[in-house]
Amino acid sequence: MRQLSLVLTVGILGTIACESALMAQSTEKRATPPTFDNTATSIFFFKDVFAEGLSGERPAVLSENRQQMIAGPAGGGMSGGGGAAPAASGGGAAGEWADIISPTTIQDEVKKLNNQLTTTVENVRKFNGGGFEEARRDFTELAMLFEIIAEHDGDVRWKEFALTARDGFARAGFNSKVGTDNSFKEAKLRAEDLQQLVRGGTIDTREADPKATWDAIADRPPLMQRLEIGYQKKLKPMTASESEFKSNIEEILHEAEVIAAIAHAMQKEGFEYHDDEDYLGFCQQMQEAALNVVKAVKDNNADAARTAAGDVGQSCSSCHESYR
């Protein structure tokens, strides 16, 4: 009983102490809230910082989803109107190559070629048994692409290694005209260089001529093979119907830009027939038709894409008939 009385006494005293503390806290005087003179504070503070404090145009979106760039909102054409001239989709940089092929397309094509070459140079037997022809085509295209990277006004990866890589891939392409142990070793080394670059690594840079002409960079026949693949296996079947168009819209854009770039490159000094007006006319027709495919993709217009792809094929046929 004495213990119980002691516990009750302690509890009562504790309750009284808490109530006393709360009463003291409630009667404690607090500082008077500050007041502001609106006339004075308006000198230093904005009523609406966004309306009054910012001047000039707000910055454009720094990056954009590639699919949104192609299809636009709700699957429609690109915002800004469908009447715009074909332009690069990699940031709108002005310049000769930026108006033909975007940094995204260049980088994706280089990665694709890296995968193909990794398979081609797996072993010398495969290379010498016919793989050297695929290597020649892929290395020749790589040499072209890295020359474009060196000249491109846009923000493209690998610029600091572009000329060294261009020369190495060009040499591997020329040497891969035949399948030998030596051409295989060269192809293997250059394929390893490409893997390093794609993975974010570096390669040893060598002195290179920034004004090298195209006869030292790329052969025309391997690029013609790439054009045939791009049209016959890509553009033609992928634009044959609206459903195919919608299912392959990104691949169509990619192939059209690659074709336009090859057609433009083959008009350059150094390529066979570069001074032949008829040949140049066919190249220009192909380039224009390919860029019309790009525009049709951005406008989400399947019919226009099919028509433009047909024009690409017609330019190929007309050229082959004249230069067999």
Phi and psi in degrees as GROMACS dihedral restraints (atoms count N, CA, C in turn):
[ dihedral_restraints ]
;  ai    aj    ak    al  type     phi  dphi    fc
    3     4     5     6     1   -61.7    20    10
    4     5     6     7     1   -39.0    20    10
    6     7     8     9     1   -64.4    20    10
    7     8     9    10     1   -40.9    20    10
    9    10    11    12     1   -63.9    20    10
   10    11    12    13     1   -42.0    20    10
   12    13    14    15     1   -63.6    20    10
   13    14    15    16     1   -36.9    20    10
   15    16    17    18     1   -65.9    20    10
   16    17    18    19     1   -41.6    20    10
   18    19    20    21     1   -63.8    20    10
   19    20    21    22     1   -45.2    20    10
   21    22    23    24     1   -62.8    20    10
   22    23    24    25     1   -40.2    20    10
   24    25    26    27     1   -63.0    20    10
   25    26    27    28     1   -44.1    20    10
   27    28    29    30     1   -63.3    20    10
   28    29    30    31     1   -41.0    20    10
   30    31    32    33     1   -63.3    20    10
   31    32    33    34     1   -44.5    20    10
   33    34    35    36     1   -63.9    20    10
   34    35    36    37     1   -43.8    20    10
   36    37    38    39     1   -61.3    20    10
   37    38    39    40     1   -39.7    20    10
   39    40    41    42     1   -63.6    20    10
   40    41    42    43     1   -40.4    20    10
   42    43    44    45     1   -65.0    20    10
   43    44    45    46     1   -43.5    20    10
   45    46    47    48     1   -61.2    20    10
   46    47    48    49     1   -40.5    20    10
   48    49    50    51     1   -64.5    20    10
   49    50    51    52     1   -41.0    20    10
   51    52    53    54     1   -65.4    20    10
   52    53    54    55     1   -43.5    20    10
   54    55    56    57     1   -63.5    20    10
   55    56    57    58     1   -39.0    20    10
   57    58    59    60     1   -62.9    20    10
   58    59    60    61     1   -40.5    20    10
   60    61    62    63     1   -66.2    20    10
   61    62    63    64     1   -39.3    20    10
   63    64    65    66     1   -66.4    20    10
   64    65    66    67     1   -39.8    20    10
   66    67    68    69     1   -64.3    20    10
   67    68    69    70     1   -40.1    20    10
   69    70    71    72     1   -66.2    20    10
   70    71    72    73     1   -37.2    20    10
   72    73    74    75     1   -68.5    20    10
   73    74    75    76     1   -38.5    20    10
   75    76    77    78     1   -71.2    20    10
   76    77    78    79     1   -26.8    20    10
   78    79    80    81     1   -92.8    20    10
   79    80    81    82     1    -1.0    20    10
   81    82    83    84     1   -69.3    20    10
   82    83    84    85     1   135.6    20    10
   84    85    86    87     1   -77.6    20    10
   85    86    87    88     1   133.6    20    10
   87    88    89    90     1  -105.5    20    10
   88    89    90    91     1   156.8    20    10
   90    91    92    93     1   -67.0    20    10
   91    92    93    94     1   147.2    20    10
   93    94    95    96     1   -71.6    20    10
   94    95    96    97     1   130.4    20    10
   96    97    98    99     1   -57.8    20    10
   97    98    99   100     1   143.7    20    10
   99   100   101   102     1   -70.5    20    10
  100   101   102   103     1   152.6    20    10
  102   103   104   105     1  -117.4    20    10
  103   104   105   106     1   152.6    20    10
  105   106   107   108     1  -121.8    20    10
  106   107   108   109     1   142.7    20    10
  108   109   110   111     1   -91.4    20    10
  109   110   111   112     1   109.0    20    10
  111   112   113   114     1   -58.0    20    10
  112   113   114   115     1   -32.0    20    10
  114   115   116   117     1   -64.6    20    10
  115   116   117   118     1   -39.0    20    10
  117   118   119   120     1   -78.6    20    10
  118   119   120   121     1   -44.9    20    10
  120   121   122   123     1   -68.9    20    10
  121   122   123   124     1   -26.5    20    10
  123   124   125   126     1   -64.8    20    10
  124   125   126   127     1   -17.8    20    10
  126   127   128   129     1   -70.1    20    10
  127   128   129   130     1   -33.0    20    10
  129   130   131   132     1  -103.5    20    10
  130   131   132   133     1   -26.1    20    10
  132   133   134   135     1  -120.4    20    10
  133   134   135   136     1   147.4    20    10
  135   136   137   138     1   -89.3    20    10
  136   137   138   139     1   144.0    20    10
  138   139   140   141     1   -69.6    20    10
  139   140   141   142     1   -39.7    20    10
  141   142   143   144     1  -134.8    20    10
  142   143   144   145     1   102.5    20    10
  144   145   146   147     1   -62.7    20    10
  145   146   147   148     1   -33.2    20    10
  147   148   149   150     1   -75.1    20    10
  148   149   150   151     1   -36.1    20    10
  150   151   152   153     1   -79.8    20    10
  151   152   153   154     1   -34.3    20    10
  153   154   155   156     1  -106.2    20    10
  154   155   156   157     1   -27.1    20    10
  156   157   158   159     1   -94.9    20    10
  157   158   159   160     1   -17.7    20    10
  159   160   161   162     1  -102.8    20    10
  160   161   162   163     1   140.9    20    10
  162   163   164   165     1  -129.4    20    10
  163   164   165   166     1   154.1    20    10
  165   166   167   168     1    82.5    20    10
  166   167   168   169     1   177.7    20    10
  168   169   170   171     1   -76.2    20    10
  169   170   171   172     1   144.9    20    10
  171   172   173   174     1   -72.3    20    10
  172   173   174   175     1   148.8    20    10
  174   175   176   177     1   -64.9    20    10
  175   176   177   178     1   147.6    20    10
  177   178   179   180     1   -72.5    20    10
  178   179   180   181     1   161.6    20    10
  180   181   182   183     1   -60.9    20    10
  181   182   183   184     1   130.3    20    10
  183   184   185   186     1   -76.4    20    10
  184   185   186   187     1   -28.7    20    10
  186   187   188   189     1  -143.8    20    10
  187   188   189   190     1   157.2    20    10
  189   190   191   192     1  -147.9    20    10
  190   191   192   193     1   142.1    20    10
  192   193   194   195     1   -61.4    20    10
  193   194   195   196     1   132.7    20    10
  195   196   197   198     1   -59.5    20    10
  196   197   198   199     1   -37.7    20    10
  198   199   200   201     1   -66.3    20    10
  199   200   201   202     1   -37.9    20    10
  201   202   203   204     1   -64.4    20    10
  202   203   204   205     1   -36.0    20    10
  204   205   206   207     1   -64.4    20    10
  205   206   207   208     1   -34.7    20    10
  207   208   209   210     1   -77.6    20    10
  208   209   210   211     1   -53.6    20    10
  210   211   212   213     1   -93.6    20    10
  211   212   213   214     1   -25.7    20    10
  213   214   215   216     1    76.3    20    10
  214   215   216   217     1  -177.2    20    10
  216   217   218   219     1   -66.5    20    10
  217   218   219   220     1   139.6    20    10
  219   220   221   222     1    54.4    20    10
  220   221   222   223     1    30.9    20    10
  222   223   224   225     1    78.9    20    10
  223   224   225   226     1     6.7    20    10
  225   226   227   228     1   -85.2    20    10
  226   227   228   229     1  -169.0    20    10
  228   229   230   231     1   -72.0    20    10
  229   230   231   232     1   173.6    20    10
  231   232   233   234     1   -64.3    20    10
  232   233   234   235     1   141.7    20    10
  234   235   236   237     1   -64.6    20    10
  235   236   237   238     1   145.6    20    10
  237   238   239   240     1   107.4    20    10
  238   239   240   241     1     0.3    20    10
  240   241   242   243     1    98.6    20    10
  241   242   243   244     1   144.3    20    10
  243   244   245   246     1   -87.4    20    10
  244   245   246   247     1    -1.3    20    10
  246   247   248   249     1   -89.0    20    10
  247   248   249   250     1     1.5    20    10
  249   250   251   252     1   -70.5    20    10
  250   251   252   253     1   151.7    20    10
  252   253   254   255     1   -70.3    20    10
  253   254   255   256     1   153.1    20    10
  255   256   257   258     1   -57.5    20    10
  256   257   258   259     1   134.2    20    10
  258   259   260   261     1  -142.2    20    10
  259   260   261   262     1   161.2    20    10
  261   262   263   264     1   -64.8    20    10
  262   263   264   265     1   143.6    20    10
  264   265   266   267     1   -93.5    20    10
  265   266   267   268     1    10.0    20    10
  267   268   269   270     1  -104.1    20    10
  268   269   270   271     1    44.0    20    10
  270   271   272   273     1   111.6    20    10
  271   272   273   274     1    -3.7    20    10
  273   274   275   276     1    74.1    20    10
  274   275   276   277     1    22.0    20    10
  276   277   278   279     1   -65.7    20    10
  277   278   279   280     1   138.6    20    10
  279   280   281   282     1   -80.8    20    10
  280   281   282   283     1   152.4    20    10
  282   283   284   285     1   143.4    20    10
  283   284   285   286     1   166.6    20    10
  285   286   287   288     1   -56.4    20    10
  286   287   288   289     1   -52.9    20    10
  288   289   290   291     1   -84.1    20    10
  289   290   291   292     1   -30.3    20    10
  291   292   293   294     1   -64.2    20    10
  292   293   294   295     1   -24.8    20    10
  294   295   296   297     1   -83.8    20    10
  295   296   297   298     1    -1.5    20    10
  297   298   299   300     1  -117.0    20    10
  298   299   300   301     1   -45.2    20    10
  300   301   302   303     1  -140.4    20    10
  301   302   303   304     1   133.8    20    10
  303   304   305   306     1   -84.4    20    10
  304   305   306   307     1   156.6    20    10
  306   307   308   309     1   -55.0    20    10
  307   308   309   310     1   -38.3    20    10
  309   310   311   312     1   -61.6    20    10
  310   311   312   313     1   -44.8    20    10
  312   313   314   315     1   -64.6    20    10
  313   314   315   316     1   -42.5    20    10
  315   316   317   318     1   -58.5    20    10
  316   317   318   319     1   -50.1    20    10
  318   319   320   321     1   -64.7    20    10
  319   320   321   322     1   -41.2    20    10
  321   322   323   324     1   -65.5    20    10
  322   323   324   325     1   -37.9    20    10
  324   325   326   327     1   -67.7    20    10
  325   326   327   328     1   -40.3    20    10
  327   328   329   330     1   -62.2    20    10
  328   329   330   331     1   -42.0    20    10
  330   331   332   333     1   -64.7    20    10
  331   332   333   334     1   -38.8    20    10
  333   334   335   336     1   -63.8    20    10
  334   335   336   337     1   -43.7    20    10
  336   337   338   339     1   -65.9    20    10
  337   338   339   340     1   -33.3    20    10
  339   340   341   342     1   -60.9    20    10
  340   341   342   343     1   -44.5    20    10
  342   343   344   345     1   -64.0    20    10
  343   344   345   346     1   -40.8    20    10
  345   346   347   348     1   -65.9    20    10
  346   347   348   349     1   -43.3    20    10
  348   349   350   351     1   -70.0    20    10
  349   350   351   352     1   -32.2    20    10
  351   352   353   354     1   -57.6    20    10
  352   353   354   355     1   -39.6    20    10
  354   355   356   357     1   -73.7    20    10
  355   356   357   358     1   -40.7    20    10
  357   358   359   360     1   -62.8    20    10
  358   359   360   361     1   -36.5    20    10
  360   361   362   363     1  -102.2    20    10
  361   362   363   364     1    25.8    20    10
  363   364   365   366     1   -60.0    20    10
  364   365   366   367     1   -41.9    20    10
  366   367   368   369     1  -152.9    20    10
  367   368   369   370     1   158.4    20    10
  369   370   371   372     1   -67.3    20    10
  370   371   372   373     1   -33.1    20    10
  372   373   374   375     1   -63.5    20    10
  373   374   375   376     1   -44.8    20    10
  375   376   377   378     1   -64.5    20    10
  376   377   378   379     1   -41.3    20    10
  378   379   380   381     1   -64.5    20    10
  379   380   381   382     1   -50.3    20    10
  381   382   383   384     1   -71.0    20    10
  382   383   384   385     1   -19.9    20    10
  384   385   386   387     1   -84.1    20    10
  385   386   387   388     1     6.0    20    10
  387   388   389   390     1   139.7    20    10
  388   389   390   391     1   -16.6    20    10
  390   391   392   393     1   -64.2    20    10
  391   392   393   394     1   -23.5    20    10
  393   394   395   396     1   -61.8    20    10
  394   395   396   397     1   -29.5    20    10
  396   397   398   399     1   -68.3    20    10
  397   398   399   400     1   -41.0    20    10
  399   400   401   402     1   -66.6    20    10
  400   401   402   403     1   -39.1    20    10
  402   403   404   405     1   -63.0    20    10
  403   404   405   406     1   -41.3    20    10
  405   406   407   408     1   -59.9    20    10
  406   407   408   409     1   -45.8    20    10
  408   409   410   411     1   -62.7    20    10
  409   410   411   412     1   -46.5    20    10
  411   412   413   414     1   -70.7    20    10
  412   413   414   415     1   -41.3    20    10
  414   415   416   417     1   -66.7    20    10
  415   416   417   418     1   -36.2    20    10
  417   418   419   420     1   -64.1    20    10
  418   419   420   421     1   -43.4    20    10
  420   421   422   423     1   -64.5    20    10
  421   422   423   424     1   -39.5    20    10
  423   424   425   426     1   -61.3    20    10
  424   425   426   427     1   -42.3    20    10
  426   427   428   429     1   -59.6    20    10
  427   428   429   430     1   -42.5    20    10
  429   430   431   432     1   -62.0    20    10
  430   431   432   433     1   -46.5    20    10
  432   433   434   435     1   -63.5    20    10
  433   434   435   436     1   -38.4    20    10
  435   436   437   438     1   -76.3    20    10
  436   437   438   439     1   -25.0    20    10
  438   439   440   441     1   -67.7    20    10
  439   440   441   442     1   -40.8    20    10
  441   442   443   444     1   -63.0    20    10
  442   443   444   445     1   -42.3    20    10
  444   445   446   447     1   -57.6    20    10
  445   446   447   448     1   -42.9    20    10
  447   448   449   450     1   -62.8    20    10
  448   449   450   451     1   -33.0    20    10
  450   451   452   453     1   -94.0    20    10
  451   452   453   454     1   -16.8    20    10
  453   454   455   456     1   -67.1    20    10
  454   455   456   457     1   138.6    20    10
  456   457   458   459     1   -81.1    20    10
  457   458   459   460     1   -15.6    20    10
  459   460   461   462     1   -82.4    20    10
  460   461   462   463     1   176.7    20    10
  462   463   464   465     1   -88.6    20    10
  463   464   465   466     1    88.3    20    10
  465   466   467   468     1  -107.1    20    10
  466   467   468   469     1   142.0    20    10
  468   469   470   471     1   -63.4    20    10
  469   470   471   472     1   158.1    20    10
  471   472   473   474     1    72.9    20    10
  472   473   474   475     1    15.8    20    10
  474   475   476   477     1   -59.8    20    10
  475   476   477   478     1   -39.1    20    10
  477   478   479   480     1   -67.8    20    10
  478   479   480   481     1   -19.4    20    10
  480   481   482   483     1  -108.6    20    10
  481   482   483   484     1     6.2    20    10
  483   484   485   486     1   -59.7    20    10
  484   485   486   487     1   -49.0    20    10
  486   487   488   489     1   -71.3    20    10
  487   488   489   490     1   -39.5    20    10
  489   490   491   492     1   -62.0    20    10
  490   491   492   493     1   -46.4    20    10
  492   493   494   495     1   -63.8    20    10
  493   494   495   496     1   -41.8    20    10
  495   496   497   498     1   -54.5    20    10
  496   497   498   499     1   -49.7    20    10
  498   499   500   501     1   -66.0    20    10
  499   500   501   502     1   -40.0    20    10
  501   502   503   504     1   -64.8    20    10
  502   503   504   505     1   -44.3    20    10
  504   505   506   507     1   -69.4    20    10
  505   506   507   508     1   -36.4    20    10
  507   508   509   510     1   -62.1    20    10
  508   509   510   511     1   -44.3    20    10
  510   511   512   513     1   -63.3    20    10
  511   512   513   514     1   -43.3    20    10
  513   514   515   516     1   -63.7    20    10
  514   515   516   517     1   -37.0    20    10
  516   517   518   519     1   -65.7    20    10
  517   518   519   520     1   -45.2    20    10
  519   520   521   522     1   -62.8    20    10
  520   521   522   523     1   -42.8    20    10
  522   523   524   525     1   -70.2    20    10
  523   524   525   526     1   -22.4    20    10
  525   526   527   528     1   -83.8    20    10
  526   527   528   529     1    15.3    20    10
  528   529   530   531     1   -65.3    20    10
  529   530   531   532     1   -23.1    20    10
  531   532   533   534     1  -131.8    20    10
  532   533   534   535     1   155.7    20    10
  534   535   536   537     1   -98.3    20    10
  535   536   537   538     1   103.4    20    10
  537   538   539   540     1  -133.4    20    10
  538   539   540   541     1   169.6    20    10
  540   541   542   543     1   -62.3    20    10
  541   542   543   544     1   -38.5    20    10
  543   544   545   546     1   -68.5    20    10
  544   545   546   547     1   -42.6    20    10
  546   547   548   549     1   -67.8    20    10
  547   548   549   550     1   -31.4    20    10
  549   550   551   552     1   -65.4    20    10
  550   551   552   553     1   -44.6    20    10
  552   553   554   555     1   -60.5    20    10
  553   554   555   556     1   -42.6    20    10
  555   556   557   558     1   -62.6    20    10
  556   557   558   559     1   -45.3    20    10
  558   559   560   561     1   -63.1    20    10
  559   560   561   562     1   -39.9    20    10
  561   562   563   564     1   -63.2    20    10
  562   563   564   565     1   -44.3    20    10
  564   565   566   567     1   -63.8    20    10
  565   566   567   568     1   -43.0    20    10
  567   568   569   570     1   -71.9    20    10
  568   569   570   571     1   -31.4    20    10
  570   571   572   573     1   -66.2    20    10
  571   572   573   574     1   -36.0    20    10
  573   574   575   576     1   -67.9    20    10
  574   575   576   577     1   -37.0    20    10
  576   577   578   579     1   -60.1    20    10
  577   578   579   580     1   -44.3    20    10
  579   580   581   582     1   -63.0    20    10
  580   581   582   583     1   -41.9    20    10
  582   583   584   585     1   -59.9    20    10
  583   584   585   586     1   -41.4    20    10
  585   586   587   588     1   -59.5    20    10
  586   587   588   589     1   -45.8    20    10
  588   589   590   591     1   -65.1    20    10
  589   590   591   592     1   -45.3    20    10
  591   592   593   594     1   -63.3    20    10
  592   593   594   595     1   -34.1    20    10
  594   595   596   597     1   -81.2    20    10
  595   596   597   598     1     0.4    20    10
  597   598   599   600     1    94.1    20    10
  598   599   600   601     1     9.8    20    10
  600   601   602   603     1   -87.3    20    10
  601   602   603   604     1  -165.4    20    10
  603   604   605   606     1  -128.0    20    10
  604   605   606   607     1   164.2    20    10
  606   607   608   609     1  -130.4    20    10
  607   608   609   610     1   157.4    20    10
  609   610   611   612     1   -67.1    20    10
  610   611   612   613     1   125.7    20    10
  612   613   614   615     1   -85.1    20    10
  613   614   615   616     1   144.5    20    10
  615   616   617   618     1  -127.2    20    10
  616   617   618   619     1   157.7    20    10
  618   619   620   621     1   -63.2    20    10
  619   620   621   622     1   133.8    20    10
  621   622   623   624     1  -140.7    20    10
  622   623   624   625     1   152.9    20    10
  624   625   626   627     1   -85.0    20    10
  625   626   627   628     1   112.6    20    10
  627   628   629   630     1   -68.9    20    10
  628   629   630   631     1   -13.9    20    10
  630   631   632   633     1  -109.7    20    10
  631   632   633   634     1    23.0    20    10
  633   634   635   636     1   -59.2    20    10
  634   635   636   637     1   138.2    20    10
  636   637   638   639     1   -83.8    20    10
  637   638   639   640     1   164.7    20    10
  639   640   641   642     1   -70.8    20    10
  640   641   642   643     1   -18.1    20    10
  642   643   644   645     1   -66.9    20    10
  643   644   645   646     1   -19.9    20    10
  645   646   647   648     1   -96.9    20    10
  646   647   648   649     1    -2.2    20    10
  648   649   650   651     1  -108.6    20    10
  649   650   651   652     1   -48.7    20    10
  651   652   653   654     1  -148.6    20    10
  652   653   654   655     1   141.8    20    10
  654   655   656   657     1   -85.8    20    10
  655   656   657   658     1   147.7    20    10
  657   658   659   660     1   -71.4    20    10
  658   659   660   661     1   -44.7    20    10
  660   661   662   663     1   -55.4    20    10
  661   662   663   664     1   -45.2    20    10
  663   664   665   666     1   -62.5    20    10
  664   665   666   667     1   -35.1    20    10
  666   667   668   669     1   -69.8    20    10
  667   668   669   670     1   -33.1    20    10
  669   670   671   672     1   -63.6    20    10
  670   671   672   673     1   -36.6    20    10
  672   673   674   675     1   -63.4    20    10
  673   674   675   676     1   -40.5    20    10
  675   676   677   678     1   -65.8    20    10
  676   677   678   679     1   -36.2    20    10
  678   679   680   681     1   -62.8    20    10
  679   680   681   682     1   -42.7    20    10
  681   682   683   684     1   -62.6    20    10
  682   683   684   685     1   -42.0    20    10
  684   685   686   687     1   -62.2    20    10
  685   686   687   688     1   -46.0    20    10
  687   688   689   690     1   -61.7    20    10
  688   689   690   691     1   -37.3    20    10
  690   691   692   693     1   -86.0    20    10
  691   692   693   694     1   -54.5    20    10
  693   694   695   696     1   -67.3    20    10
  694   695   696   697     1   -39.9    20    10
  696   697   698   699     1   -97.8    20    10
  697   698   699   700     1   -12.5    20    10
  699   700   701   702     1  -120.3    20    10
  700   701   702   703     1   -75.7    20    10
  702   703   704   705     1   -59.9    20    10
  703   704   705   706     1   -48.3    20    10
  705   706   707   708     1   -59.8    20    10
  706   707   708   709     1   -55.1    20    10
  708   709   710   711     1   -70.6    20    10
  709   710   711   712     1   -30.4    20    10
  711   712   713   714     1   -78.4    20    10
  712   713   714   715     1   -13.5    20    10
  714   715   716   717     1  -111.6    20    10
  715   716   717   718     1     9.1    20    10
  717   718   719   720     1   -67.5    20    10
  718   719   720   721     1   -27.3    20    10
  720   721   722   723     1  -146.8    20    10
  721   722   723   724     1   164.7    20    10
  723   724   725   726     1   -64.9    20    10
  724   725   726   727     1   -37.4    20    10
  726   727   728   729     1   -66.3    20    10
  727   728   729   730     1   -41.2    20    10
  729   730   731   732     1   -64.7    20    10
  730   731   732   733     1   -40.5    20    10
  732   733   734   735     1   -58.8    20    10
  733   734   735   736     1   -49.3    20    10
  735   736   737   738     1   -67.5    20    10
  736   737   738   739     1   -31.1    20    10
  738   739   740   741     1   -77.3    20    10
  739   740   741   742     1   -21.1    20    10
  741   742   743   744     1  -127.1    20    10
  742   743   744   745     1    28.3    20    10
  744   745   746   747     1   -61.6    20    10
  745   746   747   748     1   -39.0    20    10
  747   748   749   750     1   -70.4    20    10
  748   749   750   751     1   -39.4    20    10
  750   751   752   753     1   -67.9    20    10
  751   752   753   754     1   -35.7    20    10
  753   754   755   756     1   -62.7    20    10
  754   755   756   757     1   -46.4    20    10
  756   757   758   759     1   -58.8    20    10
  757   758   759   760     1   -45.0    20    10
  759   760   761   762     1   -59.9    20    10
  760   761   762   763     1   -51.8    20    10
  762   763   764   765     1   -65.0    20    10
  763   764   765   766     1   -38.5    20    10
  765   766   767   768     1   -63.4    20    10
  766   767   768   769     1   -40.2    20    10
  768   769   770   771     1   -69.1    20    10
  769   770   771   772     1   -38.2    20    10
  771   772   773   774     1   -64.1    20    10
  772   773   774   775     1   -44.5    20    10
  774   775   776   777     1   -62.2    20    10
  775   776   777   778     1   -43.2    20    10
  777   778   779   780     1   -61.4    20    10
  778   779   780   781     1   -39.4    20    10
  780   781   782   783     1   -67.4    20    10
  781   782   783   784     1   -42.6    20    10
  783   784   785   786     1   -63.9    20    10
  784   785   786   787     1   -44.3    20    10
  786   787   788   789     1   -60.5    20    10
  787   788   789   790     1   -37.3    20    10
  789   790   791   792     1   -71.5    20    10
  790   791   792   793     1   -42.7    20    10
  792   793   794   795     1   -62.4    20    10
  793   794   795   796     1   -38.1    20    10
  795   796   797   798     1   -73.0    20    10
  796   797   798   799     1    -2.2    20    10
  798   799   800   801     1   -91.7    20    10
  799   800   801   802     1    -4.4    20    10
  801   802   803   804     1   -79.6    20    10
  802   803   804   805     1   154.6    20    10
  804   805   806   807     1   -59.4    20    10
  805   806   807   808     1   134.6    20    10
  807   808   809   810     1   113.7    20    10
  808   809   810   811     1   -31.3    20    10
  810   811   812   813     1   -74.6    20    10
  811   812   813   814     1   146.7    20    10
  813   814   815   816     1   -58.5    20    10
  814   815   816   817     1   135.4    20    10
  816   817   818   819     1    72.8    20    10
  817   818   819   820     1    12.3    20    10
  819   820   821   822     1   -63.4    20    10
  820   821   822   823     1   -18.2    20    10
  822   823   824   825     1  -104.2    20    10
  823   824   825   826     1    12.2    20    10
  825   826   827   828     1   -95.7    20    10
  826   827   828   829     1   119.3    20    10
  828   829   830   831     1   -62.9    20    10
  829   830   831   832     1   -39.6    20    10
  831   832   833   834     1   -64.4    20    10
  832   833   834   835     1   -44.6    20    10
  834   835   836   837     1   -61.0    20    10
  835   836   837   838     1   -46.3    20    10
  837   838   839   840     1   -60.6    20    10
  838   839   840   841     1   -36.8    20    10
  840   841   842   843     1   -62.6    20    10
  841   842   843   844     1   -42.4    20    10
  843   844   845   846     1   -64.4    20    10
  844   845   846   847     1   -41.9    20    10
  846   847   848   849     1   -62.1    20    10
  847   848   849   850     1   -42.0    20    10
  849   850   851   852     1   -65.7    20    10
  850   851   852   853     1   -38.5    20    10
  852   853   854   855     1   -62.6    20    10
  853   854   855   856     1   -43.0    20    10
  855   856   857   858     1   -63.8    20    10
  856   857   858   859     1   -45.0    20    10
  858   859   860   861     1   -59.9    20    10
  859   860   861   862     1   -46.9    20    10
  861   862   863   864     1   -63.2    20    10
  862   863   864   865     1   -43.1    20    10
  864   865   866   867     1   -63.2    20    10
  865   866   867   868     1   -41.9    20    10
  867   868   869   870     1   -64.1    20    10
  868   869   870   871     1   -40.4    20    10
  870   871   872   873     1   -69.8    20    10
  871   872   873   874     1   -27.2    20    10
  873   874   875   876     1   -69.4    20    10
  874   875   876   877     1   -31.8    20    10
  876   877   878   879     1   -63.9    20    10
  877   878   879   880     1   -43.8    20    10
  879   880   881   882     1   -56.7    20    10
  880   881   882   883     1   -46.5    20    10
  882   883   884   885     1   -63.0    20    10
  883   884   885   886     1   -41.1    20    10
  885   886   887   888     1   -63.2    20    10
  886   887   888   889     1   -38.3    20    10
  888   889   890   891     1   -63.4    20    10
  889   890   891   892     1   -45.0    20    10
  891   892   893   894     1   -67.9    20    10
  892   893   894   895     1   -27.4    20    10
  894   895   896   897     1   -87.1    20    10
  895   896   897   898     1    -3.9    20    10
  897   898   899   900     1    57.6    20    10
  898   899   900   901     1    44.1    20    10
  900   901   902   903     1  -114.7    20    10
  901   902   903   904     1    99.2    20    10
  903   904   905   906     1   -65.9    20    10
  904   905   906   907     1   -39.6    20    10
  906   907   908   909     1   -64.1    20    10
  907   908   909   910     1   -44.6    20    10
  909   910   911   912     1   -64.8    20    10
  910   911   912   913     1   -36.6    20    10
  912   913   914   915     1   -64.7    20    10
  913   914   915   916     1   -42.2    20    10
  915   916   917   918     1   -64.2    20    10
  916   917   918   919     1   -41.5    20    10
  918   919   920   921     1   -64.7    20    10
  919   920   921   922     1   -45.4    20    10
  921   922   923   924     1   -66.1    20    10
  922   923   924   925     1   -38.4    20    10
  924   925   926   927     1   -63.2    20    10
  925   926   927   928     1   -37.9    20    10
  927   928   929   930     1   -62.3    20    10
  928   929   930   931     1   -35.8    20    10
  930   931   932   933     1   -67.4    20    10
  931   932   933   934     1   -34.3    20    10
  933   934   935   936     1   -60.5    20    10
  934   935   936   937     1   -47.8    20    10
  936   937   938   939     1   -62.6    20    10
  937   938   939   940     1   -37.3    20    10
  939   940   941   942     1   -66.1    20    10
  940   941   942   943     1   -38.8    20    10
  942   943   944   945     1   -64.8    20    10
  943   944   945   946     1   -36.8    20    10
  945   946   947   948     1   -63.8    20    10
  946   947   948   949     1   -48.5    20    10
  948   949   950   951     1   -62.5    20    10
  949   950   951   952     1   -42.9    20    10
  951   952   953   954     1   -64.5    20    10
  952   953   954   955     1   -39.5    20    10
  954   955   956   957     1   -66.9    20    10
  955   956   957   958     1   -43.8    20    10
  957   958   959   960     1   -64.1    20    10
  958   959   960   961     1   -37.6    20    10
  960   961   962   963     1   -65.6    20    10
  961   962   963   964     1   -31.9    20    10
  963   964   965   966     1   -87.0    20    10
  964   965   966   967     1   -23.0    20    10
  966   967   968   969     1  -127.5    20    10
  967   968   969   970     1    40.9    20    10
